[in-house]
């Protein structure tokens, strides 16, 4: 038994089971034990293949979970757009920026300078517009803001 103790109770039960099954010679009992080992080895190999498949299935899950997490973070980012105050002024600013780079002083007298500056600050914080000097241009989130908040394509 290669340096380990034999489980005499198991050996006795195995021999008794073989005798009940009609295997009553030592050669037949040994052959039955070898057949059982072969069956066990085949089952172990089958389980090893299942383990490989399991690992690959976990990769599939991880791929789609990552996309779901990314879409959840995208949703959270878009939700922050709805916290922007004075959406009518923000829409006015975005409509002007949509056509190209504009100077802040060209936003006109339709709204107070204080309200316009407040909205510009919000739009910059959310990366909807970007400011270079005294000019405004589209930010990284400009298209998302138009699509999801202002419902424009």
PAKOLTOR-106779 format. One line per field, with one value per atom (N, C-alpha, C): atom name; x negated, y, z. Coordinates in nm, 3 decimals. Layout:
BEGIN
atom	(CA;...)
east	(X;...)
north	(Y;...)
up	(Z;...)
***
This chain:
BEGIN
atom	(N;CA;C;N;CA;C;N;CA;C;N;CA;C;N;CA;C;N;CA;C;N;CA;C;N;CA;C;N;CA;C;N;CA;C;N;CA;C;N;CA;C;N;CA;C;N;CA;C;N;CA;C;N;CA;C;N;CA;C;N;CA;C;N;CA;C;N;CA;C;N;CA;C;N;CA;C;N;CA;C;N;CA;C;N;CA;C;N;CA;C;N;CA;C;N;CA;C;N;CA;C;N;CA;C;N;CA;C;N;CA;C;N;CA;C;N;CA;C;N;CA;C;N;CA;C;N;CA;C;N;CA;C;N;CA;C;N;CA;C;N;CA;C;N;CA;C;N;CA;C;N;CA;C;N;CA;C;N;CA;C;N;CA;C;N;CA;C;N;CA;C;N;CA;C;N;CA;C;N;CA;C;N;CA;C;N;CA;C;N;CA;C;N;CA;C;N;CA;C;N;CA;C;N;CA;C;N;CA;C;N;CA;C;N;CA;C;N;CA;C;N;CA;C;N;CA;C;N;CA;C;N;CA;C;N;CA;C;N;CA;C;N;CA;C;N;CA;C;N;CA;C;N;CA;C;N;CA;C;N;CA;C;N;CA;C;N;CA;C;N;CA;C;N;CA;C;N;CA;C;N;CA;C;N;CA;C;N;CA;C;N;CA;C;N;CA;C;N;CA;C;N;CA;C;N;CA;C;N;CA;C;N;CA;C;N;CA;C;N;CA;C;N;CA;C;N;CA;C;N;CA;C;N;CA;C;N;CA;C;N;CA;C;N;CA;C;N;CA;C;N;CA;C;N;CA;C;N;CA;C;N;CA;C;N;CA;C;N;CA;C;N;CA;C;N;CA;C;N;CA;C;N;CA;C;N;CA;C;N;CA;C;N;CA;C;N;CA;C;N;CA;C;N;CA;C;N;CA;C;N;CA;C;N;CA;C;N;CA;C;N;CA;C;N;CA;C;N;CA;C;N;CA;C;N;CA;C;N;CA;C;N;CA;C;N;CA;C;N;CA;C;N;CA;C;N;CA;C;N;CA;C;N;CA;C;N;CA;C;N;CA;C;N;CA;C;N;CA;C;N;CA;C;N;CA;C;N;CA;C;N;CA;C;N;CA;C;N;CA;C;N;CA;C;N;CA;C;N;CA;C;N;CA;C;N;CA;C;N;CA;C;N;CA;C;N;CA;C;N;CA;C;N;CA;C)
east	(-0.082;0.000;-0.086;-0.211;-0.302;-0.314;-0.344;-0.374;-0.255;-0.140;-0.025;0.049;0.123;0.192;0.313;0.337;0.454;0.576;0.685;0.812;0.877;0.852;0.896;1.049;1.118;1.264;1.313;1.252;1.289;1.258;1.140;1.098;1.200;1.239;1.336;1.470;1.516;1.645;1.637;1.523;1.507;1.510;1.437;1.433;1.573;1.643;1.779;1.871;1.857;1.939;1.908;1.780;1.741;1.798;1.790;1.842;1.992;2.064;2.208;2.236;2.144;2.161;2.114;2.068;2.028;1.880;1.801;1.656;1.592;1.564;1.517;1.373;1.304;1.162;1.078;0.957;0.871;0.845;0.829;0.806;0.927;1.047;1.169;1.186;1.151;1.162;1.062;0.940;0.837;0.882;0.937;0.984;1.099;1.185;1.297;1.241;1.139;1.076;1.012;0.944;0.882;0.989;1.099;1.208;1.267;1.278;1.330;1.234;1.102;1.002;1.011;1.026;1.038;1.161;1.272;1.394;1.373;1.309;1.281;1.189;1.084;0.991;1.062;1.150;1.226;1.314;1.375;1.461;1.378;1.258;1.169;1.132;1.101;1.067;1.186;1.306;1.427;1.445;1.423;1.438;1.330;1.209;1.103;1.143;1.204;1.251;1.362;1.447;1.553;1.493;1.384;1.318;1.266;1.211;1.162;1.280;1.390;1.509;1.563;1.560;1.607;1.526;1.394;1.308;1.339;1.364;1.398;1.535;1.628;1.761;1.749;1.660;1.636;1.581;1.499;1.449;1.565;1.659;1.776;1.854;1.876;1.950;1.876;1.745;1.666;1.673;1.673;1.680;1.811;1.921;2.050;2.076;2.026;2.041;1.966;1.849;1.770;1.850;1.913;1.993;2.113;2.173;2.286;2.242;2.125;2.074;2.041;1.984;1.953;2.081;2.185;2.310;2.374;2.356;2.409;2.335;2.204;2.129;2.166;2.193;2.239;2.374;2.463;2.594;2.578;2.488;2.467;2.413;2.324;2.269;2.379;2.463;2.571;2.672;2.697;2.790;2.741;2.610;2.557;2.592;2.615;2.655;2.788;2.875;3.007;3.005;2.890;2.876;2.838;2.807;2.767;2.887;2.863;2.969;2.983;3.096;3.130;3.107;3.178;3.155;3.186;3.274;3.306;3.186;3.112;2.992;2.883;2.870;2.771;2.801;2.929;2.968;2.931;2.955;2.920;2.769;2.689;2.543;2.504;2.560;2.526;2.568;2.682;2.726;2.625;2.566;2.467;2.335;2.296;2.171;2.184;2.306;2.330;2.281;2.293;2.254;2.104;2.033;1.889;1.841;1.714;1.653;1.714;1.747;1.804;1.730;1.732;1.676;1.784;1.744;1.840;1.918;1.851;1.920;2.022;2.017;2.113;2.243;2.255;2.377;2.496;2.471;2.580;2.639;2.748;2.815;2.946;2.970;3.096;3.109;2.997;2.995;2.890;2.900;2.803;2.664;2.562;2.424;2.398;2.458;2.439;2.496;2.617;2.678;2.598;2.553;2.475;2.344;2.276;2.149;2.171;2.283;2.316;2.338;2.412;2.440;2.314;2.230;2.104;2.020;2.017;1.940;1.994;2.125;2.184;2.150;2.164;2.137;1.990;1.901;1.758;1.732;1.794;1.775;1.819;1.923;1.974;1.910;1.812;1.738;1.827;1.934;2.023;1.965;1.909;1.835;1.696;1.607;1.471;1.443;1.359;1.328;1.180;1.151;1.013;1.009;0.945;0.943;1.084;1.132;1.269;1.362;1.325;1.407;1.457;1.573;1.633;1.638;1.613;1.625;1.683;1.715;1.776;1.681;1.737;1.659;1.679;1.614;1.622;1.764;1.845;1.981;2.088;2.048;2.144;2.254;2.213;2.312;2.405;2.350;2.434;2.537;2.495;2.587;2.699;2.664;2.767;2.863;2.808;2.890;2.981;2.925;3.002;3.081;3.031;3.100;3.185;3.126;3.198;3.278;3.262;3.334;3.313;3.188;3.154;3.061;3.066;2.977;2.856)
north	(-0.120;0.000;0.126;0.117;0.230;0.321;0.265;0.345;0.398;0.362;0.408;0.287;0.312;0.200;0.161;0.032;-0.019;0.001;0.037;0.051;-0.088;-0.162;-0.302;-0.313;-0.215;-0.219;-0.205;-0.111;-0.095;-0.221;-0.278;-0.400;-0.512;-0.527;-0.633;-0.609;-0.483;-0.452;-0.472;-0.435;-0.452;-0.601;-0.683;-0.828;-0.887;-0.844;-0.895;-0.857;-0.734;-0.690;-0.769;-0.800;-0.880;-1.021;-1.081;-1.217;-1.219;-1.116;-1.108;-1.091;-1.026;-1.005;-1.123;-1.230;-1.349;-1.354;-1.260;-1.262;-1.321;-1.452;-1.518;-1.565;-1.542;-1.579;-1.454;-1.469;-1.353;-1.277;-1.350;-1.284;-1.200;-1.252;-1.180;-1.056;-1.067;-0.953;-0.845;-0.885;-0.789;-0.721;-0.801;-0.741;-0.643;-0.678;-0.587;-0.457;-0.465;-0.345;-0.262;-0.327;-0.254;-0.185;-0.254;-0.195;-0.073;-0.084;0.029;0.148;0.118;0.225;0.292;0.211;0.268;0.358;0.314;0.395;0.526;0.516;0.636;0.732;0.678;0.761;0.833;0.760;0.821;0.935;0.912;1.015;1.137;1.112;1.224;1.305;1.238;1.308;1.390;1.331;1.402;1.528;1.517;1.631;1.737;1.692;1.787;1.866;1.800;1.871;1.969;1.930;2.020;2.143;2.122;2.235;2.336;2.285;2.374;2.451;2.382;2.448;2.551;2.516;2.608;2.737;2.724;2.843;2.930;2.868;2.944;3.012;2.943;3.003;3.123;3.114;3.228;3.346;3.319;3.426;3.494;3.413;3.469;3.559;3.510;3.589;3.718;3.707;3.826;3.928;3.882;3.973;4.050;3.980;4.048;4.127;4.082;4.158;4.289;4.286;4.408;4.507;4.457;4.546;4.599;4.514;4.560;4.664;4.643;4.741;4.871;4.861;4.982;5.055;4.982;5.048;5.109;5.046;5.104;5.232;5.234;5.356;5.463;5.421;5.515;5.574;5.489;5.537;5.635;5.605;5.695;5.829;5.825;5.949;6.030;5.962;6.031;6.086;6.013;6.062;6.194;6.209;6.334;6.453;6.429;6.538;6.599;6.517;6.564;6.651;6.657;6.742;6.885;6.905;7.038;7.131;7.246;7.344;7.434;7.496;7.589;7.527;7.418;7.348;7.432;7.530;7.612;7.697;7.748;7.826;7.733;7.616;7.519;7.478;7.459;7.426;7.540;7.662;7.780;7.780;7.755;7.753;7.638;7.520;7.404;7.426;7.489;7.518;7.607;7.700;7.789;7.714;7.629;7.554;7.446;7.398;7.294;7.338;7.467;7.520;7.545;7.543;7.565;7.637;7.673;7.742;7.882;7.921;8.056;8.127;8.258;8.339;8.356;8.354;8.365;8.495;8.603;8.732;8.737;8.642;8.638;8.566;8.522;8.451;8.546;8.677;8.774;8.815;8.886;8.945;8.877;8.758;8.688;8.649;8.612;8.573;8.657;8.664;8.744;8.679;8.762;8.712;8.614;8.642;8.554;8.415;8.409;8.280;8.206;8.279;8.217;8.160;8.237;8.190;8.067;8.069;7.955;7.830;7.844;7.729;7.682;7.775;7.738;7.655;7.699;7.626;7.484;7.468;7.335;7.249;7.308;7.233;7.192;7.276;7.242;7.129;7.137;7.033;6.896;6.893;6.766;6.732;6.809;6.789;6.792;6.869;6.886;6.990;7.095;7.194;7.206;7.260;7.286;7.434;7.490;7.633;7.648;7.727;7.764;7.915;7.974;8.120;8.171;8.252;8.306;8.242;8.122;8.052;7.919;7.879;7.750;7.659;7.532;7.433;7.305;7.212;7.086;7.009;6.951;6.867;6.720;6.634;6.490;6.435;6.495;6.444;6.523;6.607;6.695;6.615;6.515;6.437;6.361;6.304;6.231;6.325;6.445;6.541;6.576;6.601;6.632;6.515;6.395;6.277;6.241;6.238;6.187;6.292;6.412;6.514;6.604;6.652;6.744;6.669;6.538;6.451;6.491;6.525;6.558;6.450;6.427;6.324;6.385)
up	(0.000;0.000;0.000;-0.035;-0.054;0.067;0.181;0.297;0.374;0.337;0.415;0.470;0.574;0.638;0.555;0.550;0.479;0.566;0.503;0.573;0.573;0.680;0.684;0.679;0.732;0.728;0.585;0.507;0.366;0.287;0.311;0.240;0.267;0.394;0.429;0.360;0.360;0.297;0.146;0.084;-0.061;-0.097;-0.018;-0.045;-0.027;0.078;0.102;-0.013;-0.064;-0.178;-0.303;-0.324;-0.440;-0.431;-0.313;-0.294;-0.320;-0.271;-0.296;-0.445;-0.516;-0.660;-0.744;-0.679;-0.753;-0.785;-0.734;-0.757;-0.631;-0.635;-0.513;-0.519;-0.628;-0.634;-0.614;-0.562;-0.543;-0.673;-0.785;-0.913;-0.955;-0.934;-0.971;-0.883;-0.753;-0.661;-0.701;-0.735;-0.779;-0.909;-1.002;-1.128;-1.103;-1.008;-0.974;-0.916;-0.833;-0.776;-0.887;-0.982;-1.094;-1.181;-1.205;-1.283;-1.211;-1.080;-1.001;-1.009;-1.003;-1.014;-1.150;-1.255;-1.391;-1.401;-1.345;-1.346;-1.269;-1.155;-1.074;-1.150;-1.214;-1.290;-1.405;-1.474;-1.584;-1.530;-1.416;-1.355;-1.314;-1.261;-1.223;-1.347;-1.457;-1.581;-1.632;-1.620;-1.663;-1.579;-1.450;-1.360;-1.390;-1.422;-1.459;-1.584;-1.682;-1.802;-1.764;-1.672;-1.626;-1.556;-1.483;-1.416;-1.518;-1.628;-1.735;-1.794;-1.820;-1.874;-1.776;-1.649;-1.546;-1.546;-1.557;-1.559;-1.680;-1.794;-1.914;-1.900;-1.836;-1.813;-1.718;-1.620;-1.532;-1.610;-1.712;-1.798;-1.872;-1.920;-1.988;-1.893;-1.773;-1.674;-1.642;-1.623;-1.591;-1.704;-1.828;-1.943;-1.941;-1.921;-1.923;-1.796;-1.682;-1.558;-1.569;-1.631;-1.648;-1.732;-1.839;-1.923;-1.845;-1.763;-1.682;-1.582;-1.520;-1.425;-1.495;-1.616;-1.691;-1.726;-1.766;-1.801;-1.677;-1.560;-1.436;-1.402;-1.421;-1.393;-1.495;-1.618;-1.721;-1.681;-1.631;-1.586;-1.471;-1.378;-1.264;-1.312;-1.410;-1.464;-1.533;-1.608;-1.678;-1.578;-1.470;-1.368;-1.308;-1.298;-1.242;-1.331;-1.461;-1.550;-1.507;-1.451;-1.414;-1.288;-1.221;-1.103;-1.142;-1.268;-1.313;-1.303;-1.240;-1.219;-1.341;-1.353;-1.461;-1.599;-1.627;-1.754;-1.878;-1.866;-1.984;-2.024;-1.926;-1.957;-2.010;-1.950;-1.997;-2.141;-2.173;-2.310;-2.404;-2.362;-2.443;-2.473;-2.371;-2.388;-2.481;-2.459;-2.542;-2.688;-2.709;-2.846;-2.917;-2.844;-2.905;-2.929;-2.835;-2.848;-2.956;-2.977;-3.076;-3.214;-3.243;-3.374;-3.386;-3.274;-3.278;-3.154;-3.153;-3.039;-3.030;-2.906;-2.886;-2.775;-2.782;-2.674;-2.568;-2.443;-2.333;-2.342;-2.379;-2.387;-2.500;-2.595;-2.706;-2.669;-2.546;-2.507;-2.493;-2.500;-2.509;-2.376;-2.389;-2.273;-2.240;-2.295;-2.270;-2.123;-2.060;-1.920;-1.848;-1.716;-1.641;-1.648;-1.640;-1.644;-1.531;-1.414;-1.299;-1.328;-1.387;-1.419;-1.527;-1.627;-1.734;-1.678;-1.595;-1.538;-1.448;-1.371;-1.286;-1.372;-1.481;-1.569;-1.640;-1.683;-1.746;-1.649;-1.523;-1.422;-1.406;-1.401;-1.389;-1.512;-1.629;-1.751;-1.760;-1.712;-1.711;-1.611;-1.493;-1.391;-1.441;-1.521;-1.574;-1.709;-1.751;-1.875;-1.997;-1.988;-2.102;-2.196;-2.140;-2.218;-2.159;-2.239;-2.192;-2.217;-2.134;-2.146;-2.176;-2.279;-2.308;-2.316;-2.218;-2.211;-2.188;-2.281;-2.269;-2.371;-2.419;-2.518;-2.463;-2.512;-2.475;-2.597;-2.574;-2.679;-2.620;-2.707;-2.662;-2.572;-2.465;-2.375;-2.408;-2.329;-2.352;-2.341;-2.255;-2.230;-2.303;-2.396;-2.465;-2.534;-2.614;-2.689;-2.595;-2.487;-2.390;-2.327;-2.292;-2.232;-2.329;-2.454;-2.553;-2.570;-2.577;-2.603;-2.486;-2.365;-2.253;-2.176;-2.169;-2.092;-2.181;-2.286;-2.375;-2.483;-2.487;-2.581;-2.727;-2.758;-2.896;-2.949;-3.078;-3.136;-3.199)
***
